[in-house]
Amino acid sequence: MYKVIVTDPISASGLKALTEHDAFQVEQRVGLEPEVLAEVICDYDALIVRSQTQVTRDIIQAADRLKVIARAGVGVDNIDIDAATEKGIIVINAPAGNTIAATEHTLAMMLALARNIPQAYGSLTSGKWERKLFKGVELYQKTLGVVGMGRIGTEVAKRAKGFQMNILGYDPFLTEDRAKKLGIIKASLDEIAAQADFITVHTPLTPETRGLINAEYFEKTKKGVRFINCARGGIIDEQALVDAVNSGQVAGAAIDVFEHEPPENPGLTQNPKIIVTPHLGASTTEAQEKVAESVSEEIRDILTSGSVQHAINLPHISATVKQKIKPYLTLSEQMAELLMQIFKKAPKTIKINYYGELFLEDTGLLTRQMIKALLSYYLDSSINIVNVMQVLKAHGLSYSVQKNAAHKGFTNFIELEIGNGEDKATIACTNLSGFGGRIVSVNGYRLDMEPERYLLYIDHMDVPGMIGNVGSVLGKGKINIGSMYVGRETIGGKAVMVLTVDKPVPEAIRSDILRINDLNDVQFAEINIEESVD
């Protein structure tokens, strides 16, 4: 008999996969104090929570019997993932359960925004009759820009077509073929700004998307555009939005998510042209039932058959494989992170080559680690080595793996190539006995670089004084250089320089470096230097 404890309010009908199964005993103990949960958790095989219960390290360390922690929803911020992984506990969520709810809320917000429904309701219920004041606009034949064509963005686009809107879709991984199948037009962010009457955002919140819609972007938009955000707070710069609405550049906005919740900006929440709701995107009876059903069915499958679909953390790997590939787990991730920041485009193709003794090993985990690092740059942090291949397939991307017993001058050698159309970028690494991981090649240039957190990648011509000129700019900006690695094609030809620095390089300093003669490009990169969980 498997015992399951539910500590947050969960739809009873959604738990039927467990409550109606002879092998499971489900106990609902909502509102347990943390110390009480830590005392009783040792009796259970699975824990189901929503957002209220904080599943801390102390609770997890006390869970000697626990095999699964399930979040009936998407976010897992309230669960200590590292502690669960260390303990060997699978953490799962329900990433698709709220898709329809969030989609419909987006459409509801767009309609309310177009027709001033909340404002008109407030006016009428206060005893006024102001028909002329609340004249709206139609969605018919208007242009909708959808920023982020994942599950929810795609569903929003499908339904907006029912209003006979013209749909422009932006996503780093959106292909022309997929756009054509959806009946939309693939567009850039700037094209959406110039053409869209409504813009709705559906990207995850990542370092790349934080502040994606900012003051500079508002200046590019068509005057009178309307914005909707039911995705994540922080994608739209809230104060910049308020300023754009007040100036008349933006006609209005409908916001369901905020940088801080409850929101702290009265200019946003008390603006008559901005509709706000308290993060209601997933708040439907059906959505709550779906997420409960999803995690209940997966708990059943994990405990009875070992089938895992939506794991957040790392799966178990054998001790033998772990020992052989361990030196490359973090290194492969680091080189993929660096290559993405140098390439500056979403990859359409991914090629991985293994050379030397790795030819004989199971390198599937390394492959997943690299692809996860590539996709996470544009997508969200919920991508892991369990679900990364599903994400890859969902975005229509291709990858290939080749193995060769040739040593390439090293005992082991990993080469990663990414491409987008005719543009390609490559990077390679190895592990030197006694010296650790090294990145030994970038875009064909030979290097011998130890990965560091902060890096500057500089594409330049091999001319005298280049290193000094770059160092002078960094010195004026009080940026200290830790180490330097250079590679060149020929004397006086094309060359690259990679500098490790002690702190992030501001955009202003990067711009100053770009002004140096015979320097083609400079990219600041930040990579993770912590070891992967093993």
PyMOL commands that set and color helices and strands:
alter all, ss='L'
color gray80, all
select helices_A, chain A and resi 13-19+34-43+57-61+81-87+99-115+117-125+131-134+151-161+176-182+189-195+215-220+238-247+266-269+285-305+319-343+357-360+364-376+388-394+466-476+507-514
alter helices_A, ss='H'
color red, helices_A
select strands_A, chain A and resi 2-6+24-28+46-49+68-71+90-92+143-147+166-170+185-186+198-201+225-229+250-255+274-276+349-356+398-404+412-420+423-432+436-442+445-449+454-461+481-488+494-501+519-526
alter strands_A, ss='S'
color yellow, strands_A
deselect
rebuild
show_as cartoon
